[in-house]
Amino acid sequence: MKPTKWYQRTEKKIQSDTKPREIPKGKWEKCPECNHVIYKEELEKNMFVCNKCNYHFRIPAKVRLSFMVDEGSFVEIDSDLTTADPLSFESITEKYAEKAKATAMKTGLNEAIITGFAKINGIDVVIGIMDFSYFGGSMGSVVGEKVTRAAEKALELKKPLVIVSMSGGARMQEGVMSLMQMVKTSAALEKLHQNKIPYISVLTDPTTGGVTASYAMLGDLNIAEPKALIGFAGPRVIEQTIKQKLPPGFQRSEFLLEHGFIDIVVSRQELKNCLAGVLKYMTEKNILT
């Protein structure tokens, strides 16, 4: 006698009255560092910092501006400066001028940096913030010109200068014209130093190449976001050149702080108050020598 298979279903198909719930697109973000899935509204409230591993997402310049300066205080300058094509550069696949135009349409930016006047907790500053979405935040002739003009405005008005860097380095499509900006920006910042006007550099992920070799590392105070990649050549290039394995965390903010290349690591949530405190101290005590 065969045993009764009472646990088997008699119906082959079971219908559900409820439809599967659809997850709305664009509502969630995955952290690149720890793969934690975060509700986008919560991520925005936390200034685009992962609440699990403290990873700082790359953010557009205008979003960063809203976190850093007093509401309604920002007045943009030199917005009419646009990308030039001094070398008539053309690669196998595209022309530089056409790519620049398409990038401007996509990002809503004329260049990889926005500059202007603003207040940080009531303190007047001249500020520049780079945007990685425009040619990887690369420094071309217009970026160099805008940084230089910002420094000159700070000198003219005797107001502190704050530059937030996020860059892949010099823009190869402009060749030597791009490399010249390293000297030009450095010279403009030296005039600030001679006149004891504070310049604070904020380094975010990534800050590399010619930007690191010029204005990004010339601050009277160099502040970095946590775990930001900061360096001249990339880790892979260095390993291939010196034929050695690099130490853990090499070129990250914490490593550079430990070895004296930057002054302080500050989380995005604390940056505005940190800047305000430092600027107040620098201007009141006139500590620059």
Secondary structure per residue as TSV (DSSP state, phi and psi in degrees):
chain	resnum	aa	ss	phi	psi
A	1	M	-	360.0	126.8
A	2	K	-	-77.9	139.6
A	3	P	-	-67.4	145.9
A	4	T	-	-74.3	128.6
A	5	K	-	-92.1	69.4
A	6	W	T	-68.5	-17.0
A	7	Y	T	-85.9	-6.4
A	8	Q	S	-81.5	144.8
A	9	R	-	-74.0	140.9
A	10	T	S	-87.6	-30.4
A	11	E	-	-89.9	133.9
A	12	K	S	-81.7	-29.2
A	13	K	-	-125.9	127.1
A	14	I	-	-112.6	121.3
A	15	Q	-	-93.2	140.8
A	16	S	-	-108.3	139.0
A	17	D	S	-78.6	-18.2
A	18	T	S	-100.0	137.3
A	19	K	-	-84.2	149.9
A	20	P	-	-59.8	138.5
A	21	R	-	-74.9	135.5
A	22	E	-	-93.9	134.0
A	23	I	-	-86.3	119.8
A	24	P	-	-58.4	137.9
A	25	K	T	-71.9	146.4
A	26	G	T	79.0	7.3
A	27	K	S	-93.9	-13.6
A	28	W	E	-130.4	151.0
A	29	E	E	-130.8	141.0
A	30	K	E	-101.5	130.4
A	31	C	-	-69.4	124.7
A	32	P	T	-65.2	-20.9
A	33	E	T	-85.9	-49.0
A	34	C	T	-118.2	-0.9
A	35	N	-	66.1	14.0
A	36	H	-	-69.1	133.5
A	37	V	E	-91.3	125.7
A	38	I	E	-121.9	135.9
A	39	Y	E	-65.7	128.6
A	40	K	H	-59.8	-37.7
A	41	E	H	-64.3	-38.1
A	42	E	H	-67.8	-37.1
A	43	L	H	-63.8	-41.7
A	44	E	H	-64.4	-41.4
A	45	K	H	-63.1	-29.7
A	46	N	T	-93.4	19.3
A	47	M	T	58.7	36.8
A	48	F	S	57.9	45.4
A	49	V	B	-120.7	128.7
A	50	C	-	-63.2	127.9
A	51	N	T	-80.0	-0.9
A	52	K	T	-102.6	-46.1
A	53	C	T	-118.3	-0.4
A	54	N	-	69.9	20.0
A	55	Y	-	-66.5	132.4
A	56	H	B	-96.4	109.5
A	57	F	-	-64.9	149.6
A	58	R	-	-73.0	132.2
A	59	I	-	-129.4	153.6
A	60	P	-	-64.1	156.9
A	61	A	H	-59.6	-40.3
A	62	K	H	-70.4	-32.1
A	63	V	H	-68.3	-45.4
A	64	R	H	-61.0	-38.6
A	65	L	H	-58.3	-39.5
A	66	S	H	-66.1	-25.3
A	67	F	H	-84.3	-28.1
A	68	M	H	-95.0	-31.2
A	69	V	S	-118.4	164.7
A	70	D	-	-65.4	141.7
A	71	E	T	-58.8	130.3
A	72	G	T	77.2	4.8
A	73	S	-	-91.8	-15.8
A	74	F	-	-79.0	130.3
A	75	V	E	-125.8	114.7
A	76	E	E	-75.0	146.5
A	77	I	E	-126.4	157.5
A	78	D	-	56.1	32.2
A	79	S	T	-72.5	-13.3
A	80	D	T	-83.8	-9.2
A	81	L	-	-75.7	124.8
A	82	T	-	-125.7	162.7
A	83	T	-	-60.7	129.9
A	84	A	-	-101.6	170.8
A	85	D	-	-129.0	69.2
A	86	P	T	-62.7	-25.7
A	87	L	T	-103.0	2.8
A	88	S	-	49.5	49.2
A	89	F	-	-69.5	136.0
A	90	E	B	-144.8	122.4
A	91	S	-	-90.8	-174.4
A	92	I	S	-64.5	-33.6
A	93	T	S	-100.8	-26.1
A	94	E	-	-159.5	163.8
A	95	K	B	-95.3	142.4
A	96	Y	H	-60.2	-43.9
A	97	A	H	-61.4	-40.0
A	98	E	H	-70.1	-39.0
A	99	K	H	-66.3	-38.9
A	100	A	H	-62.5	-41.4
A	101	K	H	-65.2	-43.0
A	102	A	H	-66.1	-38.3
A	103	T	H	-66.4	-39.3
A	104	A	H	-63.3	-40.9
A	105	M	H	-64.6	-40.0
A	106	K	H	-71.9	-41.5
A	107	T	H	-95.4	-19.5
A	108	G	S	74.9	17.2
A	109	L	-	-116.6	147.3
A	110	N	S	-85.8	-23.3
A	111	E	S	-157.6	-177.9
A	112	A	S	-85.6	9.9
A	113	I	E	-147.9	143.1
A	114	I	E	-114.4	139.8
A	115	T	E	-129.4	157.2
A	116	G	E	173.0	-169.6
A	117	F	E	-102.9	147.1
A	118	A	E	-160.0	175.5
A	119	K	E	-121.6	138.3
A	120	I	E	-118.3	106.1
A	121	N	T	51.5	43.2
A	122	G	T	87.0	-5.7
A	123	I	E	-93.2	125.0
A	124	D	E	-70.1	132.3
A	125	V	E	-140.8	160.0
A	126	V	E	-101.6	132.1
A	127	I	E	-133.3	146.9
A	128	G	E	-136.0	135.4
A	129	I	E	-131.0	125.1
A	130	M	E	-84.8	156.0
A	131	D	-	-130.2	119.0
A	132	F	T	-70.6	-19.7
A	133	S	T	-71.0	-16.8
A	134	Y	T	-99.6	101.9
A	135	F	G	51.6	41.2
A	136	G	G	60.3	30.0
A	137	G	G	62.6	22.3
A	138	S	-	-69.8	152.2
A	139	M	B	-95.9	106.9
A	140	G	-	-104.5	-168.0
A	141	S	H	-64.2	-33.2
A	142	V	H	-73.8	-40.3
A	143	V	H	-59.5	-46.8
A	144	G	H	-60.8	-40.1
A	145	E	H	-65.6	-41.5
A	146	K	H	-69.4	-38.3
A	147	V	H	-64.4	-43.1
A	148	T	H	-63.7	-43.8
A	149	R	H	-65.5	-36.8
A	150	A	H	-62.5	-42.0
A	151	A	H	-64.2	-40.0
A	152	E	H	-67.1	-36.4
A	153	K	H	-66.0	-41.8
A	154	A	H	-60.6	-39.4
A	155	L	H	-67.5	-44.0
A	156	E	H	-63.1	-44.1
A	157	L	H	-90.2	-8.0
A	158	K	T	55.7	47.4
A	159	K	-	-117.4	147.8
A	160	P	-	-60.8	151.1
A	161	L	E	-111.6	133.7
A	162	V	E	-125.9	123.8
A	163	I	E	-121.0	128.6
A	164	V	E	-104.9	116.9
A	165	S	E	-99.2	141.1
A	166	M	E	-156.0	99.0
A	167	S	E	-154.1	147.8
A	168	G	-	-88.4	-2.7
A	169	G	-	117.9	-160.2
A	170	A	B	-67.9	148.3
A	171	R	-	-85.6	114.3
A	172	M	G	-65.1	-27.4
A	173	Q	G	-67.4	-14.1
A	174	E	G	-109.4	3.5
A	175	G	H	50.6	-130.5
A	176	V	H	-65.5	-25.1
A	177	M	H	-61.5	-35.1
A	178	S	H	-71.9	-44.6
A	179	L	H	-63.4	-29.8
A	180	M	H	-62.7	-24.5
A	181	Q	H	-68.1	-23.9
A	182	M	H	-61.5	-43.4
A	183	V	H	-71.8	-43.5
A	184	K	H	-63.0	-46.9
A	185	T	H	-66.6	-39.1
A	186	S	H	-63.3	-39.6
A	187	A	H	-65.9	-39.8
A	188	A	H	-64.7	-38.5
A	189	L	H	-71.1	-31.4
A	190	E	H	-63.0	-35.7
A	191	K	H	-64.8	-37.0
A	192	L	H	-61.8	-45.2
A	193	H	H	-62.3	-42.4
A	194	Q	H	-62.8	-29.5
A	195	N	T	-99.2	11.8
A	196	K	T	57.5	39.3
A	197	I	-	-101.6	122.9
A	198	P	-	-63.0	138.7
A	199	Y	E	-127.9	119.6
A	200	I	E	-111.9	127.4
A	201	S	E	-106.1	128.5
A	202	V	E	-111.5	120.7
A	203	L	E	-105.6	125.6
A	204	T	E	-121.1	175.8
A	205	D	E	-84.9	122.2
A	206	P	E	-98.4	156.3
A	207	T	E	-127.8	106.1
A	208	T	E	-139.4	174.7
A	209	G	H	62.8	-141.9
A	210	G	H	-63.6	-26.1
A	211	V	H	-68.7	-43.6
A	212	T	H	-62.9	-37.7
A	213	A	T	-78.5	2.7
A	214	S	T	-133.4	-113.5
A	215	Y	G	-68.3	-23.0
A	216	A	G	-66.2	-29.7
A	217	M	G	-106.5	12.5
A	218	L	-	-104.9	12.8
A	219	G	-	-67.8	151.3
A	220	D	S	-64.3	-27.7
A	221	L	E	-137.8	125.3
A	222	N	E	-105.7	113.3
A	223	I	E	-108.3	139.9
A	224	A	E	-126.8	147.6
A	225	E	-	-75.8	155.4
A	226	P	T	-58.4	139.4
A	227	K	T	62.1	16.1
A	228	A	-	-69.5	140.5
A	229	L	B	-81.0	119.3
A	230	I	E	-134.1	124.6
A	231	G	E	175.8	177.0
A	232	F	S	-90.1	-74.4
A	233	A	S	-87.6	154.4
A	234	G	-	-73.5	160.0
A	235	P	H	-56.5	-40.2
A	236	R	H	-65.5	-39.8
A	237	V	H	-64.5	-41.6
A	238	I	H	-64.8	-45.2
A	239	E	H	-60.1	-41.7
A	240	Q	H	-68.7	-29.1
A	241	T	H	-78.5	-47.8
A	242	I	H	-92.9	-6.6
A	243	K	T	58.2	38.6
A	244	Q	S	-136.1	152.2
A	245	K	-	-81.0	129.8
A	246	L	-	-79.2	151.6
A	247	P	-	-68.3	157.4
A	248	P	T	-58.2	138.3
A	249	G	T	75.2	9.5
A	250	F	T	-56.5	134.0
A	251	Q	T	71.3	8.3
A	252	R	B	-90.5	158.1
A	253	S	H	-50.4	-47.2
A	254	E	H	-64.4	-36.6
A	255	F	H	-66.2	-43.8
A	256	L	H	-67.4	-35.7
A	257	L	H	-63.9	-43.8
A	258	E	H	-62.0	-31.9
A	259	H	T	-101.7	11.7
A	260	G	T	81.6	16.4
A	261	F	S	-88.3	-22.1
A	262	I	S	-129.9	168.7
A	263	D	S	-98.0	-32.2
A	264	I	E	-161.4	147.8
A	265	V	E	-109.8	124.9
A	266	V	-	-130.5	131.9
A	267	S	-	-70.0	157.3
A	268	R	H	-60.7	-36.1
A	269	Q	H	-67.1	-25.0
A	270	E	H	-102.4	-4.1
A	271	L	H	-64.1	-45.7
A	272	K	H	-59.7	-48.4
A	273	N	H	-66.3	-35.2
A	274	C	H	-63.0	-47.6
A	275	L	H	-59.7	-44.7
A	276	A	H	-61.6	-43.6
A	277	G	H	-64.3	-43.4
A	278	V	H	-67.1	-43.9
A	279	L	H	-63.6	-40.6
A	280	K	H	-62.1	-44.8
A	281	Y	H	-64.6	-44.5
A	282	M	H	-64.3	-42.5
A	283	T	H	-75.6	-37.2
A	284	E	H	-74.2	-40.8
A	285	K	H	-86.8	-16.3
A	286	N	T	50.0	54.7
A	287	I	-	-82.5	-11.0
A	288	L	-	-71.0	134.6
A	289	T	-	-125.5	360.0
